[in-house]
Amino acid sequence: MPVQFDLLTCSTSVGDLHGIFSSPPGGSDRLAVHIHGTWGNFYANPFIVPLAEMYNAKGWSFLSANFPGHDETAIAERFEDFQPALEAWLHLVPQRSLILQGHSLGALKILSAASSPKWSSLGVIGAVLLSPFDVAHFYEAHTHMSRSELRDYALRHGRDQGIDTPLPRSVFDLWPISAAVIEAVTEEGSKWDAFPSARGDVSSLSALGIPALLAIGSEDFASSPDPAEVVRLTGDKAGVSASLVPGAPHNFAGAVPELVTLVERWLTGLTY
């Protein structure tokens, strides 16, 4: 039987957000929350519905929720807005056991939240990190600028045009991104800098303190230095199971069954 979703609305300090919620027959106090990336929202990626079906079959409710900075843009993306919005969603959908699942920038938000003083109070017992990436290196590569050059450009653009205006398409043409976001991305040690894998540093995974699954497609264009090397770097971190999904791109299109099997296997072994 196809999964049935309820459309939820959550009031936050930055406005109303929407999400889709499903649960197994009879309900469940175990909840998996999906956190989307930059280019996305609560329903767009191909793995959302299949993963919801899997979580429900395993006795977990599933919430794919919008968070501030959504819908195919990075104009207003602020990491500071994430945790208050997450807390609002968790108040709306009470739970006893909690898994956080993040894709792309959503995975980085989980890693950033894990280093905050409030992390332990959230009661997260497991994390699923799908396609985490070195965001600063990604923007360096796609603007053909070094980190310092890109930061200087964003500062000048913000001063001349306004910090919330997008960079010209001639500089970055994948999606609209503001000078303010580039300033935040290129700041050393910022919340955005949660997974600097291009420098061989995935130490933020150790701060999770809970069992975690990390999955990257072998054809992920955003991964650096390359997907196989990121999995190798991750493999020795305590509590983290890292897997390469053969043939999968950044959003796992064409390899969703393999991803679902991977997450299901990890979930089956999770103790709570």
Backbone as CSV, one residue per row, in Angstrom:
resi,resn,N_x,N_y,N_z,CA_x,CA_y,CA_z,C_x,C_y,C_z
1,MET,0.851,-1.202,0.000,0.000,0.000,0.000,0.883,1.248,0.000
2,PRO,0.625,2.188,-0.913,1.446,3.398,-0.976,1.385,4.180,0.332
3,VAL,2.497,4.819,0.655,2.560,5.611,1.882,1.602,6.797,1.780
4,GLN,0.950,7.099,2.894,0.022,8.222,2.966,0.672,9.339,3.776
5,PHE,0.646,10.560,3.231,1.264,11.699,3.894,0.216,12.704,4.349
6,ASP,0.496,13.323,5.489,-0.244,14.497,5.928,0.645,15.709,5.680
7,LEU,0.047,16.791,5.199,0.781,18.039,5.012,0.708,18.833,6.314
8,LEU,1.864,19.132,6.879,1.936,19.854,8.148,2.445,21.271,7.929
9,THR,2.026,22.174,8.793,2.519,23.554,8.792,3.106,23.849,10.166
10,CYS,4.316,24.388,10.167,5.013,24.690,11.413,5.326,26.178,11.453
11,SER,4.893,26.838,12.507,5.164,28.266,12.671,6.517,28.451,13.342
12,THR,7.379,29.249,12.715,8.714,29.513,13.257,8.959,31.013,13.270
13,SER,10.106,31.404,13.812,10.455,32.820,13.896,10.700,33.443,12.534
14,VAL,10.928,32.612,11.510,11.152,33.141,10.159,9.957,32.881,9.244
15,GLY,8.814,32.521,9.819,7.601,32.299,9.041,7.164,30.851,9.055
16,ASP,6.050,30.583,8.386,5.511,29.228,8.329,6.330,28.351,7.384
17,LEU,6.555,27.110,7.813,7.232,26.111,7.002,6.303,24.911,6.844
18,HIS,6.483,24.182,5.755,5.621,23.042,5.492,6.438,21.753,5.419
19,GLY,5.747,20.652,5.612,6.399,19.357,5.557,5.384,18.263,5.325
20,ILE,5.869,17.082,4.996,5.000,15.919,4.828,5.353,14.888,5.895
21,PHE,4.316,14.300,6.472,4.466,13.399,7.616,3.726,12.106,7.339
22,SER,4.382,10.989,7.639,3.736,9.679,7.513,4.100,8.839,8.724
23,SER,3.235,7.905,9.057,3.515,7.032,10.196,2.959,5.645,9.913
24,PRO,3.483,4.634,10.600,2.968,3.279,10.418,1.566,3.163,11.011
25,PRO,0.816,2.123,10.658,-0.513,1.941,11.251,-0.435,1.940,12.776
26,GLY,-1.309,2.706,13.392,-1.305,2.814,14.849,-0.379,3.882,15.368
27,GLY,0.405,4.501,14.473,1.301,5.572,14.888,2.599,5.050,15.491
28,SER,3.481,5.957,15.861,4.762,5.596,16.449,5.350,6.802,17.155
29,ASP,6.056,6.554,18.259,6.759,7.638,18.934,8.236,7.659,18.541
30,ARG,8.573,6.903,17.500,9.907,6.952,16.908,9.818,7.765,15.621
31,LEU,10.695,8.743,15.467,10.565,9.707,14.371,11.895,9.901,13.657
32,ALA,11.854,9.829,12.324,12.990,10.199,11.482,12.639,11.507,10.780
33,VAL,13.509,12.496,10.896,13.282,13.811,10.283,14.286,14.008,9.160
34,HIS,13.792,14.288,7.955,14.672,14.544,6.818,14.877,16.046,6.647
35,ILE,16.156,16.426,6.443,16.551,17.826,6.302,17.153,18.002,4.910
36,HIS,16.515,18.810,4.099,16.917,18.963,2.705,18.161,19.843,2.565
37,GLY,18.711,19.858,1.370,19.875,20.678,1.075,19.516,21.995,0.428
38,THR,20.509,22.643,-0.185,20.301,23.956,-0.802,19.300,23.880,-1.944
39,TRP,19.583,22.994,-2.886,18.705,22.872,-4.045,17.637,21.826,-3.712
40,GLY,16.613,22.235,-3.005,15.611,21.261,-2.632,14.582,21.813,-1.675
41,ASN,13.671,20.956,-1.302,12.637,21.267,-0.328,12.173,19.937,0.262
42,PHE,11.010,19.918,0.820,10.611,18.728,1.582,10.071,17.587,0.720
43,TYR,9.959,17.766,-0.586,9.370,16.702,-1.395,10.114,16.403,-2.695
44,ALA,11.126,17.196,-3.074,11.630,17.147,-4.440,12.528,15.954,-4.747
45,ASN,13.345,15.509,-3.815,14.330,14.491,-4.163,13.708,13.107,-4.352
46,PRO,14.296,12.287,-5.243,13.664,11.008,-5.608,13.636,9.968,-4.505
47,PHE,14.437,10.157,-3.456,14.495,9.147,-2.398,13.506,9.409,-1.269
48,ILE,12.809,10.546,-1.280,11.946,10.916,-0.151,10.859,9.867,0.103
49,VAL,10.046,9.573,-0.890,8.931,8.647,-0.693,9.430,7.225,-0.411
50,PRO,10.384,6.688,-1.184,10.859,5.329,-0.857,11.439,5.209,0.547
51,LEU,12.160,6.217,1.017,12.685,6.146,2.376,11.556,6.259,3.405
52,ALA,10.558,7.081,3.138,9.409,7.164,4.045,8.732,5.803,4.179
53,GLU,8.554,5.118,3.053,7.939,3.784,3.079,8.779,2.819,3.911
54,MET,10.098,2.886,3.750,10.971,1.995,4.506,10.896,2.294,6.001
55,TYR,10.990,3.576,6.378,10.919,3.923,7.799,9.582,3.472,8.396
56,ASN,8.487,3.708,7.699,7.184,3.296,8.208,7.120,1.784,8.384
57,ALA,7.660,1.032,7.425,7.649,-0.430,7.503,8.467,-0.938,8.686
58,LYS,9.466,-0.151,9.088,10.297,-0.527,10.235,9.754,0.027,11.551
59,GLY,8.566,0.646,11.514,7.930,1.118,12.738,8.267,2.545,13.119
60,TRP,8.813,3.315,12.179,9.174,4.706,12.436,8.255,5.654,11.681
61,SER,7.861,6.741,12.318,7.227,7.837,11.600,8.305,8.596,10.835
62,PHE,7.894,9.330,9.823,8.839,10.028,8.948,8.314,11.424,8.650
63,LEU,9.161,12.414,8.860,8.825,13.805,8.555,9.880,14.369,7.618
64,SER,9.454,14.773,6.438,10.345,15.505,5.543,9.903,16.964,5.614
65,ALA,10.751,17.791,6.200,10.336,19.138,6.575,11.117,20.209,5.820
66,ASN,10.433,21.285,5.483,11.139,22.445,4.961,11.830,23.170,6.101
67,PHE,12.974,23.730,5.784,13.719,24.558,6.732,14.055,25.878,6.047
68,PRO,14.355,26.911,6.803,14.667,28.210,6.190,15.786,28.079,5.166
69,GLY,15.624,28.790,4.059,16.621,28.762,3.000,16.345,27.723,1.938
70,HIS,15.075,27.355,1.727,14.725,26.257,0.833,14.310,26.744,-0.552
71,ASP,13.978,25.789,-1.403,13.393,26.006,-2.730,14.363,26.569,-3.754
72,GLU,15.389,25.801,-4.047,16.269,26.039,-5.189,16.913,27.420,-5.182
73,THR,17.363,27.851,-4.044,18.052,29.127,-3.945,18.908,29.132,-2.697
74,ALA,19.896,29.997,-2.682,20.709,30.165,-1.477,20.810,31.648,-1.152
75,ILE,19.750,32.383,-1.442,19.742,33.820,-1.167,19.674,34.074,0.330
76,ALA,18.797,33.343,1.028,18.539,33.639,2.438,18.959,32.497,3.355
77,GLU,19.930,31.706,2.941,20.356,30.554,3.733,21.201,31.009,4.909
78,ARG,20.747,30.672,6.133,21.484,31.026,7.351,21.483,29.824,8.284
79,PHE,22.669,29.346,8.630,22.746,28.205,9.533,22.128,28.530,10.887
80,GLU,22.182,29.785,11.288,21.625,30.185,12.581,20.130,29.914,12.681
81,ASP,19.447,29.852,11.530,17.998,29.632,11.537,17.624,28.164,11.674
82,PHE,18.597,27.275,11.476,18.252,25.860,11.396,17.777,25.271,12.715
83,GLN,18.586,25.391,13.765,18.244,24.696,15.004,16.941,25.198,15.631
84,PRO,16.670,26.524,15.657,15.360,26.949,16.170,14.196,26.369,15.366
85,ALA,14.363,26.265,14.041,13.298,25.681,13.219,13.149,24.189,13.506
86,LEU,14.265,23.492,13.682,14.200,22.072,14.029,13.484,21.876,15.358
87,GLU,13.800,22.695,16.345,13.143,22.583,17.652,11.640,22.831,17.527
88,ALA,11.248,23.755,16.642,9.819,24.012,16.429,9.143,22.792,15.820
89,TRP,9.800,22.144,14.851,9.233,20.934,14.259,9.112,19.818,15.296
90,LEU,10.112,19.669,16.138,10.078,18.593,17.133,9.016,18.847,18.204
91,HIS,8.713,20.110,18.443,7.611,20.436,19.359,6.271,20.098,18.715
92,LEU,6.186,20.288,17.397,4.941,20.003,16.682,4.686,18.497,16.571
93,VAL,5.756,17.730,16.403,5.634,16.276,16.247,6.402,15.601,17.388
94,PRO,5.776,15.398,18.533,6.476,14.813,19.692,6.983,13.408,19.389
95,GLN,8.077,13.043,20.038,8.684,11.743,19.803,9.491,11.319,21.023
96,ARG,9.735,10.015,21.100,10.579,9.457,22.156,11.973,9.136,21.631
97,SER,12.042,8.657,20.400,13.316,8.355,19.751,13.406,9.167,18.469
98,LEU,14.600,9.681,18.162,14.747,10.609,17.041,15.974,10.270,16.204
99,ILE,15.756,10.187,14.896,16.837,10.095,13.917,16.793,11.363,13.067
100,LEU,17.951,11.977,12.855,18.057,13.087,11.917,18.728,12.595,10.649
101,GLN,18.078,12.855,9.530,18.612,12.475,8.230,18.780,13.745,7.397
102,GLY,19.971,14.010,6.917,20.203,15.220,6.142,20.826,14.909,4.807
103,HIS,20.402,15.654,3.783,20.980,15.490,2.449,21.759,16.738,2.066
104,SER,22.998,16.559,1.612,23.807,17.660,1.094,24.029,18.717,2.181
105,LEU,23.544,19.941,1.973,23.705,20.967,3.002,22.971,20.583,4.280
106,GLY,21.889,19.799,4.152,21.184,19.317,5.338,22.050,18.436,6.208
107,ALA,22.935,17.644,5.576,23.877,16.825,6.347,24.864,17.703,7.096
108,LEU,25.300,18.798,6.463,26.218,19.725,7.134,25.536,20.409,8.311
109,LYS,24.245,20.674,8.207,23.518,21.296,9.319,23.463,20.356,10.518
110,ILE,23.343,19.067,10.270,23.378,18.101,11.375,24.749,18.135,12.048
111,LEU,25.809,18.121,11.253,27.161,18.163,11.816,27.402,19.448,12.588
112,SER,26.888,20.549,12.082,27.040,21.824,12.778,26.264,21.820,14.084
113,ALA,25.038,21.280,14.051,24.217,21.219,15.271,24.869,20.347,16.331
114,ALA,25.593,19.308,15.895,26.215,18.385,16.849,27.275,19.065,17.701
115,SER,27.802,20.185,17.237,28.818,20.897,18.008,28.221,21.988,18.891
116,SER,26.886,22.108,18.899,26.234,23.150,19.686,25.916,22.652,21.094
117,PRO,25.784,23.569,22.059,25.476,23.160,23.439,24.132,22.450,23.581
118,LYS,23.215,22.693,22.646,21.875,22.124,22.750,21.767,20.731,22.139
119,TRP,22.828,20.227,21.544,22.754,18.964,20.815,22.231,17.825,21.689
120,SER,22.774,17.681,22.880,22.379,16.559,23.734,20.915,16.635,24.148
121,SER,20.381,17.854,24.231,18.986,18.004,24.657,17.994,17.612,23.567
122,LEU,18.445,17.474,22.335,17.539,17.094,21.248,17.163,15.616,21.313
123,GLY,17.995,14.808,21.950,17.681,13.391,22.094,17.855,12.583,20.828
124,VAL,18.799,12.971,19.968,19.029,12.251,18.718,19.775,10.950,19.017
125,ILE,19.270,9.840,18.493,19.924,8.549,18.744,20.656,8.024,17.514
126,GLY,20.469,8.667,16.368,21.139,8.231,15.150,21.068,9.310,14.091
127,ALA,22.053,9.297,13.179,22.085,10.301,12.109,22.383,9.608,10.779
128,VAL,21.710,10.066,9.745,21.937,9.579,8.390,22.406,10.772,7.560
129,LEU,23.637,10.719,7.092,24.251,11.820,6.343,24.357,11.407,4.885
130,LEU,23.528,12.005,4.044,23.490,11.686,2.624,24.206,12.784,1.838
131,SER,25.249,12.412,1.130,25.992,13.341,0.267,26.530,14.572,0.983
132,PRO,27.143,14.438,2.163,27.787,15.610,2.754,28.943,16.038,1.857
133,PHE,29.276,17.338,1.859,30.311,17.816,0.948,31.021,19.022,1.538
134,ASP,32.180,19.309,1.001,32.983,20.454,1.427,32.437,21.680,0.716
135,VAL,31.562,22.429,1.385,30.811,23.482,0.726,31.711,24.628,0.267
136,ALA,32.717,24.997,1.054,33.612,26.082,0.643,34.392,25.687,-0.605
137,HIS,34.907,24.460,-0.622,35.640,23.988,-1.793,34.725,23.899,-3.008
138,PHE,33.475,23.518,-2.791,32.517,23.436,-3.892,32.352,24.795,-4.574
139,TYR,32.141,25.844,-3.788,31.960,27.165,-4.391,33.259,27.692,-4.991
140,GLU,34.390,27.347,-4.399,35.677,27.703,-5.016,35.779,27.098,-6.414
141,ALA,35.466,25.800,-6.502,35.606,25.096,-7.772,34.669,25.636,-8.834
142,HIS,33.457,26.007,-8.444,32.462,26.434,-9.435,32.518,27.923,-9.745
143,THR,33.265,28.687,-8.994,33.488,30.096,-9.346,34.892,30.307,-9.901
144,HIS,35.717,29.258,-9.852,37.100,29.316,-10.328,37.885,30.393,-9.592
145,MET,37.612,30.530,-8.294,38.335,31.460,-7.442,38.847,30.715,-6.222
146,SER,39.938,31.209,-5.657,40.376,30.681,-4.380,39.413,31.176,-3.300
147,ARG,39.516,30.569,-2.135,38.635,30.956,-1.036,38.780,32.444,-0.696
148,SER,40.009,32.933,-0.635,40.223,34.339,-0.305,39.733,35.258,-1.419
149,GLU,39.937,34.861,-2.678,39.449,35.663,-3.805,37.927,35.726,-3.804
150,LEU,37.301,34.586,-3.535,35.840,34.543,-3.525,35.283,35.387,-2.387
151,ARG,35.922,35.325,-1.234,35.467,36.129,-0.093,35.621,37.623,-0.387
152,ASP,36.750,38.013,-0.950,36.958,39.421,-1.296,35.922,39.885,-2.308
153,TYR,35.626,39.034,-3.286,34.619,39.391,-4.296,33.256,39.584,-3.644
154,ALA,32.876,38.656,-2.758,31.572,38.750,-2.095,31.482,39.995,-1.228
155,LEU,32.567,40.339,-0.545,32.568,41.541,0.287,32.387,42.790,-0.568
156,ARG,33.070,42.855,-1.710,32.917,44.006,-2.604,31.505,44.057,-3.180
157,HIS,31.013,42.895,-3.616,29.666,42.842,-4.192,28.617,43.260,-3.153
158,GLY,28.776,42.776,-1.939,27.834,43.144,-0.878,27.875,44.623,-0.571
159,ARG,29.059,45.195,-0.565,29.196,46.629,-0.292,28.579,47.467,-1.411
160,ASP,28.769,47.032,-2.665,28.311,47.834,-3.800,26.856,47.584,-4.162
161,GLN,26.403,46.314,-4.047,25.069,45.950,-4.522,24.099,45.569,-3.404
162,GLY,24.611,45.322,-2.204,23.781,44.844,-1.101,24.067,43.385,-0.808
163,ILE,24.149,43.053,0.480,24.569,41.696,0.849,23.563,40.619,0.458
164,ASP,22.294,41.000,0.248,21.287,40.000,-0.080,21.015,39.898,-1.576
165,THR,21.808,40.575,-2.391,21.645,40.472,-3.835,22.475,39.308,-4.366
166,PRO,21.975,38.631,-5.404,22.703,37.462,-5.913,23.967,37.843,-6.665
167,LEU,24.927,36.929,-6.650,26.104,37.104,-7.481,25.711,36.990,-8.950
168,PRO,26.434,37.645,-9.846,26.123,37.528,-11.283,26.214,36.085,-11.759
169,ARG,25.389,35.741,-12.725,25.428,34.394,-13.274,26.778,34.082,-13.918
170,SER,27.482,35.114,-14.348,28.805,34.903,-14.926,29.813,34.404,-13.888
171,VAL,29.520,34.628,-12.603,30.391,34.161,-11.528,29.957,32.786,-11.027
172,PHE,28.646,32.621,-10.810,28.102,31.340,-10.343,26.729,31.162,-10.952
173,ASP,26.548,30.087,-11.737,25.310,29.963,-12.512,24.461,28.744,-12.178
174,LEU,24.781,28.033,-11.093,23.984,26.846,-10.765,22.660,27.209,-10.111
175,TRP,22.661,28.222,-9.236,21.438,28.708,-8.598,21.727,30.084,-8.019
176,PRO,20.698,30.870,-7.711,20.949,32.190,-7.111,21.583,32.058,-5.731
177,ILE,22.655,32.796,-5.512,23.325,32.782,-4.217,23.755,34.193,-3.874
178,SER,23.506,34.614,-2.662,23.764,35.997,-2.267,25.188,36.195,-1.787
179,ALA,25.605,37.465,-1.775,26.919,37.808,-1.233,27.012,37.430,0.234
180,ALA,25.908,37.567,0.971,25.913,37.233,2.394,26.228,35.759,2.620
181,VAL,25.661,34.887,1.774,25.924,33.457,1.916,27.383,33.147,1.593
182,ILE,27.911,33.743,0.533,29.306,33.496,0.179,30.239,33.994,1.285
183,GLU,29.913,35.121,1.899,30.712,35.598,3.031,30.739,34.549,4.140
184,ALA,29.562,33.983,4.454,29.477,32.983,5.526,30.206,31.704,5.143
185,VAL,30.046,31.268,3.892,30.670,30.031,3.434,32.190,30.115,3.514
186,THR,32.745,31.267,3.167,34.203,31.393,3.054,34.868,31.813,4.359
187,GLU,34.100,31.975,5.422,34.683,32.312,6.717,35.284,31.053,7.344
188,GLU,36.564,31.089,7.634,37.234,29.940,8.246,36.592,29.602,9.594
189,GLY,36.275,28.320,9.768,35.718,27.869,11.035,34.270,28.221,11.262
190,SER,33.569,28.699,10.233,32.159,29.040,10.403,31.321,27.768,10.491
191,LYS,30.039,27.925,10.811,29.144,26.779,10.878,29.049,26.056,9.538
192,TRP,29.242,26.800,8.453,29.213,26.180,7.126,30.389,25.231,6.919
193,ASP,31.501,25.503,7.593,32.738,24.778,7.359,32.764,23.495,8.181
194,ALA,31.697,22.720,8.084,31.518,21.560,8.963,32.120,20.273,8.411
195,PHE,32.517,20.275,7.135,32.991,19.031,6.515,34.048,19.364,5.466
196,PRO,35.198,19.894,5.901,36.239,20.297,4.946,37.021,19.099,4.396
197,SER,36.330,18.234,3.708,36.928,16.974,3.247,38.009,17.196,2.201
198,ALA,37.945,18.305,1.465,38.984,18.572,0.462,40.346,18.732,1.123
199,ARG,40.344,19.115,2.398,41.589,19.229,3.158,41.860,17.947,3.963
200,GLY,41.063,16.914,3.725,41.256,15.650,4.425,40.745,15.643,5.847
201,ASP,39.877,16.593,6.175,39.410,16.740,7.552,37.929,16.379,7.650
202,VAL,37.635,15.258,8.255,36.240,14.870,8.515,36.046,14.655,10.018
203,SER,36.826,15.384,10.814,36.813,15.196,12.269,35.486,15.575,12.907
204,SER,34.676,16.381,12.215,33.382,16.773,12.785,32.489,15.571,13.022
205,LEU,32.724,14.481,12.316,31.918,13.276,12.515,32.065,12.730,13.928
206,SER,33.232,12.926,14.514,33.475,12.410,15.861,32.625,13.108,16.908
207,ALA,32.190,14.351,16.603,31.399,15.119,17.560,29.961,14.634,17.650
208,LEU,29.532,13.809,16.703,28.155,13.342,16.720,27.848,12.564,18.003
209,GLY,28.730,11.668,18.369,28.553,10.898,19.593,27.426,9.893,19.540
210,ILE,26.941,9.594,18.356,25.835,8.647,18.165,26.138,7.802,16.930
211,PRO,25.485,6.661,16.776,25.665,5.890,15.541,25.234,6.717,14.328
212,ALA,26.001,6.621,13.248,25.690,7.405,12.056,26.006,6.600,10.803
213,LEU,25.219,6.857,9.768,25.458,6.307,8.444,25.801,7.464,7.518
214,LEU,26.875,7.320,6.764,27.245,8.299,5.748,27.228,7.596,4.400
215,ALA,26.468,8.148,3.450,26.353,7.548,2.124,26.624,8.601,1.060
216,ILE,27.494,8.249,0.115,27.839,9.143,-0.986,27.793,8.340,-2.279
217,GLY,27.208,8.932,-3.316,27.193,8.287,-4.618,28.560,8.347,-5.274
218,SER,28.918,7.299,-5.991,30.227,7.261,-6.636,30.373,8.316,-7.720
219,GLU,29.244,8.868,-8.195,29.273,9.895,-9.242,28.845,11.256,-8.702
220,ASP,29.013,11.484,-7.428,28.592,12.745,-6.801,29.508,13.886,-7.246
221,PHE,28.943,14.842,-7.998,29.735,15.941,-8.548,30.208,16.914,-7.474
222,ALA,29.565,16.925,-6.315,29.908,17.884,-5.268,30.973,17.359,-4.317
223,SER,31.235,16.071,-4.341,32.126,15.459,-3.360,33.588,15.750,-3.685
224,SER,34.371,16.046,-2.651,35.793,16.290,-2.853,36.566,15.748,-1.637
225,PRO,37.753,15.161,-1.871,38.479,15.121,-3.139,37.817,14.236,-4.192
226,ASP,37.226,13.150,-3.819,36.339,12.363,-4.673,35.553,11.434,-3.753
227,PRO,34.416,10.919,-4.211,33.556,10.139,-3.297,34.252,8.968,-2.619
228,ALA,35.029,8.205,-3.368,35.690,7.042,-2.770,36.675,7.464,-1.684
229,GLU,37.379,8.565,-1.904,38.345,9.027,-0.917,37.639,9.550,0.326
230,VAL,36.492,10.215,0.163,35.742,10.693,1.324,35.275,9.515,2.163
231,VAL,34.802,8.462,1.514,34.386,7.265,2.249,35.575,6.659,2.979
232,ARG,36.744,6.637,2.326,37.936,6.097,2.981,38.307,6.935,4.206
233,LEU,38.253,8.262,4.073,38.573,9.142,5.193,37.611,8.928,6.355
234,THR,36.358,8.662,6.026,35.313,8.548,7.035,35.347,7.218,7.757
235,GLY,35.883,6.216,7.103,35.735,4.849,7.573,36.264,4.550,8.960
236,ASP,37.211,5.358,9.441,37.787,5.025,10.745,37.221,5.867,11.885
237,LYS,36.156,6.597,11.639,35.550,7.411,12.692,34.599,6.560,13.525
238,ALA,34.751,6.627,14.833,33.968,5.785,15.737,32.476,6.012,15.551
239,GLY,31.754,4.915,15.380,30.306,4.991,15.300,29.761,5.355,13.942
240,VAL,30.617,5.629,12.958,30.170,6.040,11.633,30.381,4.905,10.641
241,SER,29.302,4.528,9.972,29.384,3.545,8.893,29.334,4.305,7.575
242,ALA,30.396,4.224,6.773,30.480,4.970,5.518,30.361,4.035,4.332
243,SER,29.535,4.424,3.353,29.321,3.567,2.185,29.283,4.388,0.912
244,LEU,29.847,3.820,-0.137,29.794,4.377,-1.477,28.658,3.684,-2.224
245,VAL,27.771,4.468,-2.838,26.657,3.898,-3.594,27.042,3.907,-5.070
246,PRO,27.319,2.756,-5.652,27.830,2.701,-7.030,26.864,3.332,-8.036
247,GLY,27.423,4.173,-8.904,26.647,4.771,-9.983,25.733,5.904,-9.590
248,ALA,25.683,6.240,-8.306,24.718,7.243,-7.842,25.274,8.656,-7.954
249,PRO,24.455,9.605,-8.414,24.845,11.008,-8.400,24.534,11.633,-7.035
250,HIS,24.631,12.947,-6.962,24.454,13.655,-5.693,23.085,13.386,-5.069
251,ASN,22.039,13.272,-5.894,20.691,13.055,-5.355,20.250,11.593,-5.430
252,PHE,21.169,10.682,-5.762,20.943,9.235,-5.777,19.939,8.792,-6.836
253,ALA,19.603,9.652,-7.796,18.691,9.261,-8.876,19.266,8.060,-9.618
254,GLY,18.426,7.073,-9.858,18.865,5.863,-10.535,19.437,4.814,-9.606
255,ALA,19.644,5.178,-8.353,20.195,4.223,-7.385,19.421,4.285,-6.073
256,VAL,18.175,4.713,-6.133,17.371,4.852,-4.914,17.150,3.514,-4.212
257,PRO,16.836,2.415,-4.933,16.668,1.136,-4.213,17.911,0.744,-3.428
258,GLU,19.088,0.979,-3.991,20.323,0.655,-3.296,20.483,1.516,-2.040
259,LEU,20.126,2.789,-2.153,20.201,3.676,-0.987,19.228,3.223,0.098
260,VAL,18.003,2.908,-0.283,17.001,2.475,0.695,17.474,1.210,1.418
261,THR,18.033,0.268,0.677,18.550,-0.962,1.289,19.660,-0.650,2.279
262,LEU,20.522,0.284,1.921,21.628,0.677,2.793,21.113,1.284,4.096
263,VAL,20.158,2.210,3.993,19.619,2.850,5.194,18.843,1.844,6.033
264,GLU,18.100,0.955,5.369,17.334,-0.059,6.101,18.260,-0.987,6.881
265,ARG,19.357,-1.381,6.259,20.310,-2.261,6.935,20.897,-1.568,8.165
266,TRP,21.240,-0.279,8.009,21.778,0.479,9.147,20.724,0.616,10.250
267,LEU,19.481,0.921,9.864,18.414,1.101,10.835,18.144,-0.187,11.608
268,THR,18.199,-1.309,10.923,17.961,-2.606,11.561,18.993,-2.876,12.653
269,GLY,20.220,-2.421,12.446,21.268,-2.642,13.424,21.343,-1.599,14.513
270,LEU,20.493,-0.555,14.429,20.518,0.508,15.417,19.868,0.027,16.710
271,THR,20.516,0.241,17.832,19.945,-0.124,19.124,19.420,1.125,19.815
272,TYR,18.230,1.001,20.403,17.603,2.150,21.065,16.650,1.662,22.132
